[in-house]
Amino acid sequence: MGSETFLEVILAILLPPVGVFLRYGCGVELWIDLVLTILGYIPGIIYAIYVLIG
């Protein structure tokens, strides 16, 4: 895991949509993560880390 990915994961834990936005921009991944974060903070974090690591 590079330093860029590490920083994205840290941002994904603090503010999940920001970490996903840095990697994918305004794509589908961002919108899915935004909805999950609104519905519950923990699902947003889990999805963000899943998308960034996977």
Distance bins in CASP14 RR format, pairs under 12 A and 6 or more apart:
PFRMAT RR
TARGET T0000
AUTHOR 0000-0000-0000
RMODE 2
METHOD distances of the structure
MODEL  1
1 7 0 0 0 0 0 1 0 0 0 0 0
1 8 0 0 0 0 1 0 0 0 0 0 0
1 9 1 0 0 1 0 0 0 0 0 0 0
1 10 0 0 0 0 0 1 0 0 0 0 0
1 49 0 0 0 0 0 1 0 0 0 0 0
1 52 0 0 0 0 1 0 0 0 0 0 0
1 53 1 0 0 1 0 0 0 0 0 0 0
1 54 0 0 0 0 0 1 0 0 0 0 0
2 8 0 0 0 0 1 0 0 0 0 0 0
2 9 0 0 0 0 1 0 0 0 0 0 0
2 52 0 0 0 0 0 1 0 0 0 0 0
2 53 0 0 0 0 0 1 0 0 0 0 0
3 9 0 0 0 0 0 1 0 0 0 0 0
3 10 0 0 0 0 0 1 0 0 0 0 0
4 10 0 0 0 0 0 1 0 0 0 0 0
4 11 0 0 0 0 0 1 0 0 0 0 0
4 19 0 0 0 0 0 1 0 0 0 0 0
4 22 0 0 0 0 1 0 0 0 0 0 0
4 23 0 0 0 0 1 0 0 0 0 0 0
4 52 0 0 0 0 0 1 0 0 0 0 0
5 11 0 0 0 0 0 1 0 0 0 0 0
5 12 0 0 0 0 0 1 0 0 0 0 0
5 19 0 0 0 0 0 1 0 0 0 0 0
5 22 0 0 0 0 0 1 0 0 0 0 0
5 23 0 0 0 0 1 0 0 0 0 0 0
5 49 0 0 0 0 0 1 0 0 0 0 0
5 51 0 0 0 0 0 1 0 0 0 0 0
5 52 1 0 0 1 0 0 0 0 0 0 0
5 53 1 0 0 1 0 0 0 0 0 0 0
5 54 0 0 0 0 1 0 0 0 0 0 0
6 12 0 0 0 0 0 1 0 0 0 0 0
6 13 0 0 0 0 0 1 0 0 0 0 0
6 19 0 0 0 0 0 1 0 0 0 0 0
6 49 0 0 0 0 0 1 0 0 0 0 0
6 52 0 0 0 0 1 0 0 0 0 0 0
6 53 0 0 0 0 0 1 0 0 0 0 0
7 13 0 0 0 0 0 1 0 0 0 0 0
7 14 0 0 0 0 0 1 0 0 0 0 0
7 18 0 0 0 0 0 1 0 0 0 0 0
7 19 0 0 0 0 1 0 0 0 0 0 0
7 22 0 0 0 0 1 0 0 0 0 0 0
7 23 0 0 0 0 0 1 0 0 0 0 0
7 52 0 0 0 0 0 1 0 0 0 0 0
8 14 0 0 0 0 0 1 0 0 0 0 0
8 15 0 0 0 0 0 1 0 0 0 0 0
8 16 0 0 0 0 0 1 0 0 0 0 0
8 17 0 0 0 0 0 1 0 0 0 0 0
8 18 0 0 0 0 1 0 0 0 0 0 0
8 19 1 0 1 0 0 0 0 0 0 0 0
8 20 0 0 0 0 1 0 0 0 0 0 0
8 21 0 0 0 0 1 0 0 0 0 0 0
8 22 1 0 1 0 0 0 0 0 0 0 0
8 23 1 0 1 0 0 0 0 0 0 0 0
8 24 0 0 0 0 0 1 0 0 0 0 0
8 25 0 0 0 0 0 1 0 0 0 0 0
8 48 0 0 0 0 1 0 0 0 0 0 0
8 49 0 0 0 0 1 0 0 0 0 0 0
8 51 0 0 0 0 1 0 0 0 0 0 0
8 52 1 0 1 0 0 0 0 0 0 0 0
8 53 0 0 0 0 1 0 0 0 0 0 0
8 54 0 0 0 0 0 1 0 0 0 0 0
9 15 0 0 0 0 0 1 0 0 0 0 0
9 16 0 0 0 0 0 1 0 0 0 0 0
9 18 0 0 0 0 0 1 0 0 0 0 0
9 19 0 0 0 0 1 0 0 0 0 0 0
9 20 0 0 0 0 0 1 0 0 0 0 0
9 22 0 0 0 0 0 1 0 0 0 0 0
9 23 0 0 0 0 0 1 0 0 0 0 0
9 45 0 0 0 0 1 0 0 0 0 0 0
9 46 0 0 0 0 0 1 0 0 0 0 0
9 48 0 0 0 0 1 0 0 0 0 0 0
9 49 1 0 0 1 0 0 0 0 0 0 0
9 50 0 0 0 0 0 1 0 0 0 0 0
9 51 0 0 0 0 0 1 0 0 0 0 0
9 52 1 0 1 0 0 0 0 0 0 0 0
9 53 1 0 0 1 0 0 0 0 0 0 0
9 54 0 0 0 0 0 1 0 0 0 0 0
10 16 0 0 0 0 0 1 0 0 0 0 0
10 18 0 0 0 0 0 1 0 0 0 0 0
10 19 0 0 0 0 1 0 0 0 0 0 0
10 22 0 0 0 0 0 1 0 0 0 0 0
10 45 0 0 0 0 0 1 0 0 0 0 0
10 48 0 0 0 0 0 1 0 0 0 0 0
10 49 0 0 0 0 0 1 0 0 0 0 0
10 52 0 0 0 0 0 1 0 0 0 0 0
11 17 0 0 0 0 1 0 0 0 0 0 0
11 18 1 0 1 0 0 0 0 0 0 0 0
11 19 1 0 1 0 0 0 0 0 0 0 0
11 20 0 0 0 0 1 0 0 0 0 0 0
11 21 0 0 0 0 1 0 0 0 0 0 0
11 22 1 0 0 1 0 0 0 0 0 0 0
11 23 0 0 0 0 1 0 0 0 0 0 0
11 33 0 0 0 0 0 1 0 0 0 0 0
11 45 0 0 0 0 0 1 0 0 0 0 0
11 48 0 0 0 0 1 0 0 0 0 0 0
11 49 0 0 0 0 0 1 0 0 0 0 0
11 52 0 0 0 0 1 0 0 0 0 0 0
12 18 1 0 0 1 0 0 0 0 0 0 0
12 19 1 0 1 0 0 0 0 0 0 0 0
12 20 1 0 0 1 0 0 0 0 0 0 0
12 21 0 0 0 0 0 1 0 0 0 0 0
12 22 0 0 0 0 1 0 0 0 0 0 0
12 23 0 0 0 0 1 0 0 0 0 0 0
12 24 0 0 0 0 0 1 0 0 0 0 0
12 29 0 0 0 0 0 1 0 0 0 0 0
12 30 0 0 0 0 0 1 0 0 0 0 0
12 33 0 0 0 0 1 0 0 0 0 0 0
12 36 0 0 0 0 0 1 0 0 0 0 0
12 37 0 0 0 0 0 1 0 0 0 0 0
12 41 0 0 0 0 0 1 0 0 0 0 0
12 44 0 0 0 0 1 0 0 0 0 0 0
12 45 1 0 0 1 0 0 0 0 0 0 0
12 46 0 0 0 0 1 0 0 0 0 0 0
12 47 0 0 0 0 1 0 0 0 0 0 0
12 48 1 1 0 0 0 0 0 0 0 0 0
12 49 1 0 1 0 0 0 0 0 0 0 0
12 50 0 0 0 0 1 0 0 0 0 0 0
12 51 0 0 0 0 1 0 0 0 0 0 0
12 52 1 0 1 0 0 0 0 0 0 0 0
12 53 0 0 0 0 1 0 0 0 0 0 0
13 19 0 0 0 0 1 0 0 0 0 0 0
13 20 0 0 0 0 0 1 0 0 0 0 0
13 37 0 0 0 0 0 1 0 0 0 0 0
13 41 0 0 0 0 0 1 0 0 0 0 0
13 42 0 0 0 0 0 1 0 0 0 0 0
13 44 0 0 0 0 0 1 0 0 0 0 0
13 45 1 0 1 0 0 0 0 0 0 0 0
13 46 0 0 0 0 0 1 0 0 0 0 0
13 48 0 0 0 0 1 0 0 0 0 0 0
13 49 1 0 0 1 0 0 0 0 0 0 0
13 52 0 0 0 0 0 1 0 0 0 0 0
14 37 0 0 0 0 0 1 0 0 0 0 0
14 41 0 0 0 0 0 1 0 0 0 0 0
14 44 0 0 0 0 0 1 0 0 0 0 0
14 45 0 0 0 0 1 0 0 0 0 0 0
14 48 0 0 0 0 0 1 0 0 0 0 0
14 49 0 0 0 0 0 1 0 0 0 0 0
15 21 0 0 0 0 1 0 0 0 0 0 0
15 22 0 0 0 0 0 1 0 0 0 0 0
15 33 0 0 0 0 0 1 0 0 0 0 0
15 34 0 0 0 0 0 1 0 0 0 0 0
15 37 0 0 0 0 1 0 0 0 0 0 0
15 41 0 0 0 0 1 0 0 0 0 0 0
15 44 0 0 0 0 0 1 0 0 0 0 0
15 45 0 0 0 0 1 0 0 0 0 0 0
15 48 0 0 0 0 1 0 0 0 0 0 0
16 22 0 0 0 0 0 1 0 0 0 0 0
16 23 0 0 0 0 0 1 0 0 0 0 0
16 29 0 0 0 0 0 1 0 0 0 0 0
16 30 0 0 0 0 1 0 0 0 0 0 0
16 32 0 0 0 0 0 1 0 0 0 0 0
16 33 1 0 1 0 0 0 0 0 0 0 0
16 34 0 0 0 0 1 0 0 0 0 0 0
16 35 0 0 0 0 0 1 0 0 0 0 0
16 36 1 0 0 1 0 0 0 0 0 0 0
16 37 1 0 1 0 0 0 0 0 0 0 0
16 38 0 0 0 0 0 1 0 0 0 0 0
16 39 0 0 0 0 0 1 0 0 0 0 0
16 40 0 0 0 0 1 0 0 0 0 0 0
16 41 1 0 0 1 0 0 0 0 0 0 0
16 42 0 0 0 0 1 0 0 0 0 0 0
16 43 0 0 0 0 1 0 0 0 0 0 0
16 44 1 0 1 0 0 0 0 0 0 0 0
16 45 1 0 1 0 0 0 0 0 0 0 0
16 46 0 0 0 0 1 0 0 0 0 0 0
16 47 1 0 0 1 0 0 0 0 0 0 0
16 48 1 1 0 0 0 0 0 0 0 0 0
16 49 0 0 0 0 1 0 0 0 0 0 0
16 50 0 0 0 0 0 1 0 0 0 0 0
16 51 0 0 0 0 1 0 0 0 0 0 0
16 52 0 0 0 0 1 0 0 0 0 0 0
17 23 0 0 0 0 0 1 0 0 0 0 0
17 24 0 0 0 0 0 1 0 0 0 0 0
17 25 0 0 0 0 0 1 0 0 0 0 0
17 26 0 0 0 0 0 1 0 0 0 0 0
17 27 0 0 0 0 0 1 0 0 0 0 0
17 29 0 0 0 0 1 0 0 0 0 0 0
17 30 1 0 0 1 0 0 0 0 0 0 0
17 31 0 0 0 0 1 0 0 0 0 0 0
17 32 0 0 0 0 1 0 0 0 0 0 0
17 33 1 0 1 0 0 0 0 0 0 0 0
17 34 1 0 1 0 0 0 0 0 0 0 0
17 35 0 0 0 0 1 0 0 0 0 0 0
17 36 0 0 0 0 1 0 0 0 0 0 0
17 37 1 0 1 0 0 0 0 0 0 0 0
17 38 0 0 0 0 1 0 0 0 0 0 0
17 41 0 0 0 0 0 1 0 0 0 0 0
17 44 0 0 0 0 1 0 0 0 0 0 0
17 45 0 0 0 0 0 1 0 0 0 0 0
17 47 0 0 0 0 1 0 0 0 0 0 0
17 48 1 0 0 1 0 0 0 0 0 0 0
17 51 0 0 0 0 0 1 0 0 0 0 0
17 52 0 0 0 0 0 1 0 0 0 0 0
18 24 0 0 0 0 0 1 0 0 0 0 0
18 25 0 0 0 0 0 1 0 0 0 0 0
18 30 0 0 0 0 1 0 0 0 0 0 0
18 33 0 0 0 0 1 0 0 0 0 0 0
18 34 0 0 0 0 0 1 0 0 0 0 0
18 37 0 0 0 0 0 1 0 0 0 0 0
18 44 0 0 0 0 0 1 0 0 0 0 0
18 45 0 0 0 0 0 1 0 0 0 0 0
18 48 0 0 0 0 1 0 0 0 0 0 0
18 52 0 0 0 0 0 1 0 0 0 0 0
19 25 0 0 0 0 1 0 0 0 0 0 0
19 29 0 0 0 0 0 1 0 0 0 0 0
19 30 0 0 0 0 1 0 0 0 0 0 0
19 33 0 0 0 0 1 0 0 0 0 0 0
19 34 0 0 0 0 0 1 0 0 0 0 0
19 37 0 0 0 0 0 1 0 0 0 0 0
19 44 0 0 0 0 0 1 0 0 0 0 0
19 45 0 0 0 0 0 1 0 0 0 0 0
19 47 0 0 0 0 0 1 0 0 0 0 0
19 48 1 0 0 1 0 0 0 0 0 0 0
19 49 0 0 0 0 1 0 0 0 0 0 0
19 51 0 0 0 0 1 0 0 0 0 0 0
19 52 1 0 0 1 0 0 0 0 0 0 0
19 53 0 0 0 0 0 1 0 0 0 0 0
20 26 0 0 0 0 0 1 0 0 0 0 0
20 27 0 0 0 0 1 0 0 0 0 0 0
20 28 0 0 0 0 0 1 0 0 0 0 0
20 29 1 0 1 0 0 0 0 0 0 0 0
20 30 1 0 1 0 0 0 0 0 0 0 0
20 31 0 0 0 0 1 0 0 0 0 0 0
20 32 0 0 0 0 1 0 0 0 0 0 0
20 33 1 0 1 0 0 0 0 0 0 0 0
20 34 0 0 0 0 1 0 0 0 0 0 0
20 35 0 0 0 0 0 1 0 0 0 0 0
20 36 0 0 0 0 0 1 0 0 0 0 0
20 37 0 0 0 0 1 0 0 0 0 0 0
20 44 0 0 0 0 1 0 0 0 0 0 0
20 45 0 0 0 0 0 1 0 0 0 0 0
20 46 0 0 0 0 0 1 0 0 0 0 0
20 47 0 0 0 0 1 0 0 0 0 0 0
20 48 1 0 1 0 0 0 0 0 0 0 0
20 49 0 0 0 0 1 0 0 0 0 0 0
20 50 0 0 0 0 0 1 0 0 0 0 0
20 51 1 0 1 0 0 0 0 0 0 0 0
20 52 1 0 0 1 0 0 0 0 0 0 0
20 53 0 0 0 0 0 1 0 0 0 0 0
21 27 0 0 0 0 1 0 0 0 0 0 0
21 29 0 0 0 0 1 0 0 0 0 0 0
21 30 1 0 1 0 0 0 0 0 0 0 0
21 31 0 0 0 0 0 1 0 0 0 0 0
21 33 0 0 0 0 1 0 0 0 0 0 0
21 34 0 0 0 0 1 0 0 0 0 0 0
21 37 0 0 0 0 0 1 0 0 0 0 0
21 48 0 0 0 0 1 0 0 0 0 0 0
21 51 0 0 0 0 0 1 0 0 0 0 0
21 52 0 0 0 0 0 1 0 0 0 0 0
22 29 0 0 0 0 0 1 0 0 0 0 0
22 30 0 0 0 0 1 0 0 0 0 0 0
22 33 0 0 0 0 0 1 0 0 0 0 0
22 48 0 0 0 0 0 1 0 0 0 0 0
22 51 0 0 0 0 0 1 0 0 0 0 0
22 52 0 0 0 0 1 0 0 0 0 0 0
23 29 1 0 0 1 0 0 0 0 0 0 0
23 30 0 0 0 0 1 0 0 0 0 0 0
23 33 0 0 0 0 0 1 0 0 0 0 0
23 48 0 0 0 0 1 0 0 0 0 0 0
23 49 0 0 0 0 0 1 0 0 0 0 0
23 51 1 0 0 1 0 0 0 0 0 0 0
23 52 1 0 0 1 0 0 0 0 0 0 0
23 53 0 0 0 0 0 1 0 0 0 0 0
23 54 0 0 0 0 0 1 0 0 0 0 0
24 30 1 0 1 0 0 0 0 0 0 0 0
24 31 0 0 0 0 1 0 0 0 0 0 0
24 32 0 0 0 0 0 1 0 0 0 0 0
24 33 0 0 0 0 1 0 0 0 0 0 0
24 34 0 0 0 0 0 1 0 0 0 0 0
24 48 0 0 0 0 0 1 0 0 0 0 0
24 51 1 0 0 1 0 0 0 0 0 0 0
24 52 0 0 0 0 1 0 0 0 0 0 0
25 31 0 0 0 0 0 1 0 0 0 0 0
25 33 0 0 0 0 0 1 0 0 0 0 0
25 34 0 0 0 0 0 1 0 0 0 0 0
25 51 0 0 0 0 0 1 0 0 0 0 0
26 32 0 0 0 0 0 1 0 0 0 0 0
26 33 0 0 0 0 0 1 0 0 0 0 0
26 34 0 0 0 0 0 1 0 0 0 0 0
27 33 0 0 0 0 1 0 0 0 0 0 0
27 34 0 0 0 0 0 1 0 0 0 0 0
27 51 0 0 0 0 0 1 0 0 0 0 0
28 34 0 0 0 0 0 1 0 0 0 0 0
28 35 0 0 0 0 0 1 0 0 0 0 0
28 47 0 0 0 0 0 1 0 0 0 0 0
28 51 0 0 0 0 0 1 0 0 0 0 0
29 35 0 0 0 0 0 1 0 0 0 0 0
29 36 0 0 0 0 0 1 0 0 0 0 0
29 44 0 0 0 0 0 1 0 0 0 0 0
29 47 0 0 0 0 1 0 0 0 0 0 0
29 48 0 0 0 0 1 0 0 0 0 0 0
29 50 0 0 0 0 1 0 0 0 0 0 0
29 51 1 0 1 0 0 0 0 0 0 0 0
29 52 0 0 0 0 1 0 0 0 0 0 0
29 54 0 0 0 0 0 1 0 0 0 0 0
30 36 0 0 0 0 0 1 0 0 0 0 0
30 37 0 0 0 0 0 1 0 0 0 0 0
30 44 0 0 0 0 0 1 0 0 0 0 0
30 47 0 0 0 0 0 1 0 0 0 0 0
30 48 0 0 0 0 1 0 0 0 0 0 0
30 51 0 0 0 0 1 0 0 0 0 0 0
30 52 0 0 0 0 0 1 0 0 0 0 0
31 37 0 0 0 0 0 1 0 0 0 0 0
31 38 0 0 0 0 0 1 0 0 0 0 0
31 44 0 0 0 0 0 1 0 0 0 0 0
31 47 0 0 0 0 0 1 0 0 0 0 0
31 51 0 0 0 0 0 1 0 0 0 0 0
32 38 0 0 0 0 0 1 0 0 0 0 0
32 39 0 0 0 0 0 1 0 0 0 0 0
32 43 0 0 0 0 0 1 0 0 0 0 0
32 44 0 0 0 0 1 0 0 0 0 0 0
32 46 0 0 0 0 0 1 0 0 0 0 0
32 47 1 0 0 1 0 0 0 0 0 0 0
32 48 0 0 0 0 1 0 0 0 0 0 0
32 50 0 0 0 0 0 1 0 0 0 0 0
32 51 0 0 0 0 1 0 0 0 0 0 0
33 39 0 0 0 0 0 1 0 0 0 0 0
33 40 0 0 0 0 0 1 0 0 0 0 0
33 41 0 0 0 0 0 1 0 0 0 0 0
33 43 0 0 0 0 1 0 0 0 0 0 0
33 44 1 0 1 0 0 0 0 0 0 0 0
33 45 0 0 0 0 1 0 0 0 0 0 0
33 46 0 0 0 0 1 0 0 0 0 0 0
33 47 1 0 1 0 0 0 0 0 0 0 0
33 48 1 0 1 0 0 0 0 0 0 0 0
33 49 0 0 0 0 0 1 0 0 0 0 0
33 50 0 0 0 0 1 0 0 0 0 0 0
33 51 1 0 0 1 0 0 0 0 0 0 0
33 52 0 0 0 0 1 0 0 0 0 0 0
34 40 0 0 0 0 0 1 0 0 0 0 0
34 41 0 0 0 0 0 1 0 0 0 0 0
34 43 0 0 0 0 0 1 0 0 0 0 0
34 44 0 0 0 0 1 0 0 0 0 0 0
34 47 0 0 0 0 1 0 0 0 0 0 0
34 48 0 0 0 0 0 1 0 0 0 0 0
35 43 0 0 0 0 1 0 0 0 0 0 0
35 44 0 0 0 0 1 0 0 0 0 0 0
35 47 0 0 0 0 1 0 0 0 0 0 0
36 42 0 0 0 0 1 0 0 0 0 0 0
36 43 1 0 1 0 0 0 0 0 0 0 0
36 44 1 0 1 0 0 0 0 0 0 0 0
36 45 0 0 0 0 1 0 0 0 0 0 0
36 46 1 0 0 1 0 0 0 0 0 0 0
36 47 1 0 1 0 0 0 0 0 0 0 0
36 48 0 0 0 0 1 0 0 0 0 0 0
36 49 0 0 0 0 0 1 0 0 0 0 0
36 50 0 0 0 0 0 1 0 0 0 0 0
36 51 0 0 0 0 0 1 0 0 0 0 0
37 43 1 0 0 1 0 0 0 0 0 0 0
37 44 1 0 1 0 0 0 0 0 0 0 0
37 45 1 0 0 1 0 0 0 0 0 0 0
37 46 0 0 0 0 0 1 0 0 0 0 0
37 47 0 0 0 0 1 0 0 0 0 0 0
37 48 0 0 0 0 1 0 0 0 0 0 0
38 44 0 0 0 0 1 0 0 0 0 0 0
39 46 0 0 0 0 0 1 0 0 0 0 0
39 47 0 0 0 0 0 1 0 0 0 0 0
40 46 0 0 0 0 0 1 0 0 0 0 0
40 47 0 0 0 0 0 1 0 0 0 0 0
41 47 0 0 0 0 0 1 0 0 0 0 0
41 48 0 0 0 0 0 1 0 0 0 0 0
42 48 0 0 0 0 0 1 0 0 0 0 0
42 49 0 0 0 0 0 1 0 0 0 0 0
43 49 0 0 0 0 0 1 0 0 0 0 0
43 50 0 0 0 0 0 1 0 0 0 0 0
44 50 0 0 0 0 1 0 0 0 0 0 0
44 51 0 0 0 0 1 0 0 0 0 0 0
44 52 0 0 0 0 0 1 0 0 0 0 0
45 51 0 0 0 0 0 1 0 0 0 0 0
45 52 0 0 0 0 0 1 0 0 0 0 0
46 52 0 0 0 0 0 1 0 0 0 0 0
46 53 0 0 0 0 0 1 0 0 0 0 0
47 53 0 0 0 0 0 1 0 0 0 0 0
47 54 0 0 0 0 0 1 0 0 0 0 0
48 54 0 0 0 0 0 1 0 0 0 0 0
END
